[in-house]
Amino acid sequence: MNIQYKELEKNDARKLINLRISVLNTDPYSFSITEDEETQASEEVVQSAIESYANSPNKIMLGAWMDKELVGVVGVERFENKIENHKARIWGPYVNKTSRGKGIGYYLIQKARDFSFSLRGIEIVSFDTSSESKSAISLFKKLGFQETGVLSRALKFDGKYADLLFMQMSKPT
Ligand SMILES: CC(C)(COP(=O)(O)OP(=O)(O)OC[C@H]1O[C@@H](n2cnc3c(N)ncnc32)[C@H](O)[C@@H]1OP(=O)(O)O)[C@@H](O)C(=O)NCCC(=O)NCCS
């Protein structure tokens, strides 16, 4: 099994949309958008989002690749406004169902955490997720994050609710 990790490039936009659609299909609660909405995502908009990550020292979109297929992704962005500039947030990770359980999610979160704390002045890294994402919650805890709060019934899909769980980690001293 050969897994490679590298930053996404502009021409990976279609692969990123397809990965997100496949994860939304298997895990509809995993992020705050539906599969239908993602299916309508514009490739140009996603291309420019990838570009903005690739051109910024304060953001990263890291992909996991197997046989030239994008099988996982994680993102980090630093809050830009002055009052929140000591924080970064991780979004994702998503790994497609057939590639799970191989350590890809763990690796992506670890890299996202380490990238965040490598940025000068970052004190806190946050992450929020559906309470249904048990595997993600367990991985974030394993990597040093703690639960800090819950927004009840924040997500609603097909008449069913899920809570939004907030997690964070402070820079180790
Ligand atoms: C979260 C996710 C990225 C993990 O990816 P992965 O590549 O399978 O992760 P890993 O192989 O590194 O680790 C899986 C771990 O989760 C654990 N796990 C799996 N299901 C679990 C569950 N229901 N409860 C607790 N832990 C669970 C496994 O035991 C394993 O832990 P171990 O290493 O101690 O054995 C993947 O499950 C995913 O994409 N889920 C749907 C999207 C999602 O919810 N993303 C997070 C919020 S956007």
The ligand as an SDF file (V2000), in Angstrom:
LIG
                    3D

 48 50  0  0  0  0  0  0  0  0999 V2000
  -12.5830   10.3770   10.7570 C   0  0  0  0  0  0  0  0  0  0  0  0
  -11.8870    9.7280    9.5930 C   0  0  0  0  0  0  0  0  0  0  0  0
  -11.2120   10.8050    8.7610 C   0  0  0  0  0  0  0  0  0  0  0  0
  -10.8240    8.7650   10.1200 C   0  0  0  0  0  0  0  0  0  0  0  0
  -10.0660    8.2940    9.0150 O   0  0  0  0  0  0  0  0  0  0  0  0
   -9.2630    6.9040    9.0300 P   0  0  0  0  0  0  0  0  0  0  0  0
   -8.2510    6.9850    7.9320 O   0  0  0  0  0  0  0  0  0  0  0  0
  -10.1510    5.7540    9.0600 O   0  0  0  0  0  0  0  0  0  0  0  0
   -8.5120    7.0260   10.4390 O   0  0  0  0  0  0  0  0  0  0  0  0
   -7.4020    6.0660   11.0270 P   0  0  0  0  0  0  0  0  0  0  0  0
   -7.2580    4.8460   10.1900 O   0  0  0  0  0  0  0  0  0  0  0  0
   -6.1650    6.8920   11.2450 O   0  0  0  0  0  0  0  0  0  0  0  0
   -7.9660    5.7150   12.4710 O   0  0  0  0  0  0  0  0  0  0  0  0
   -9.2330    5.1840   12.6510 C   0  0  0  0  0  0  0  0  0  0  0  0
   -9.4010    5.1170   14.1500 C   0  0  0  0  0  0  0  0  0  0  0  0
  -10.6940    5.4680   14.4840 O   0  0  0  0  0  0  0  0  0  0  0  0
  -11.1960    4.4800   15.3570 C   0  0  0  0  0  0  0  0  0  0  0  0
  -12.6160    4.4000   15.1580 N   0  0  0  0  0  0  0  0  0  0  0  0
  -13.2720    4.0030   14.0570 C   0  0  0  0  0  0  0  0  0  0  0  0
  -14.6200    4.0770   14.2870 N   0  0  0  0  0  0  0  0  0  0  0  0
  -14.7660    4.5310   15.5550 C   0  0  0  0  0  0  0  0  0  0  0  0
  -15.8810    4.7990   16.3830 C   0  0  0  0  0  0  0  0  0  0  0  0
  -17.1400    4.6350   15.9360 N   0  0  0  0  0  0  0  0  0  0  0  0
  -15.6660    5.2520   17.6510 N   0  0  0  0  0  0  0  0  0  0  0  0
  -14.4170    5.4490   18.1130 C   0  0  0  0  0  0  0  0  0  0  0  0
  -13.3220    5.1910   17.3530 N   0  0  0  0  0  0  0  0  0  0  0  0
  -13.4880    4.7440   16.1040 C   0  0  0  0  0  0  0  0  0  0  0  0
  -10.4960    3.2170   14.9580 C   0  0  0  0  0  0  0  0  0  0  0  0
  -10.5010    2.2720   15.9860 O   0  0  0  0  0  0  0  0  0  0  0  0
   -9.1140    3.7610   14.7040 C   0  0  0  0  0  0  0  0  0  0  0  0
   -8.4530    3.8870   15.9280 O   0  0  0  0  0  0  0  0  0  0  0  0
   -7.1480    3.0320   16.2230 P   0  0  0  0  0  0  0  0  0  0  0  0
   -6.1060    3.6530   15.3440 O   0  0  0  0  0  0  0  0  0  0  0  0
   -6.9070    3.2680   17.6750 O   0  0  0  0  0  0  0  0  0  0  0  0
   -7.4860    1.6400   15.8710 O   0  0  0  0  0  0  0  0  0  0  0  0
  -12.8830    8.9260    8.7040 C   0  0  0  0  0  0  0  0  0  0  0  0
  -13.5550    7.9960    9.5230 O   0  0  0  0  0  0  0  0  0  0  0  0
  -13.9050    9.7870    7.9950 C   0  0  0  0  0  0  0  0  0  0  0  0
  -13.6160   10.3500    6.9320 O   0  0  0  0  0  0  0  0  0  0  0  0
  -15.1290    9.8740    8.5530 N   0  0  0  0  0  0  0  0  0  0  0  0
  -16.2420   10.6050    7.8950 C   0  0  0  0  0  0  0  0  0  0  0  0
  -15.9710   12.0760    7.8140 C   0  0  0  0  0  0  0  0  0  0  0  0
  -15.8730   12.7210    9.1620 C   0  0  0  0  0  0  0  0  0  0  0  0
  -16.6610   12.4540   10.0410 O   0  0  0  0  0  0  0  0  0  0  0  0
  -14.8670   13.6230    9.3120 N   0  0  0  0  0  0  0  0  0  0  0  0
  -14.6580   14.3800   10.5240 C   0  0  0  0  0  0  0  0  0  0  0  0
  -15.4190   15.6340   10.6090 C   0  0  0  0  0  0  0  0  0  0  0  0
  -15.6000   16.5480    9.1600 S   0  0  0  0  0  0  0  0  0  0  0  0
  1  2  1  0
  2  3  1  0
  2  4  1  0
  2 36  1  0
  4  5  1  0
  5  6  1  0
  6  7  2  0
  6  8  1  0
  6  9  1  0
  9 10  1  0
 10 11  2  0
 10 12  1  0
 10 13  1  0
 13 14  1  0
 14 15  1  0
 15 16  1  0
 15 30  1  0
 16 17  1  0
 17 18  1  0
 17 28  1  0
 18 19  1  0
 18 27  1  0
 19 20  2  0
 20 21  1  0
 21 22  1  0
 21 27  2  0
 22 23  1  0
 22 24  2  0
 24 25  1  0
 25 26  2  0
 26 27  1  0
 28 29  1  0
 28 30  1  0
 30 31  1  0
 31 32  1  0
 32 33  2  0
 32 34  1  0
 32 35  1  0
 36 37  1  0
 36 38  1  0
 38 39  2  0
 38 40  1  0
 40 41  1  0
 41 42  1  0
 42 43  1  0
 43 44  2  0
 43 45  1  0
 45 46  1  0
 46 47  1  0
 47 48  1  0
M  END
$$$$
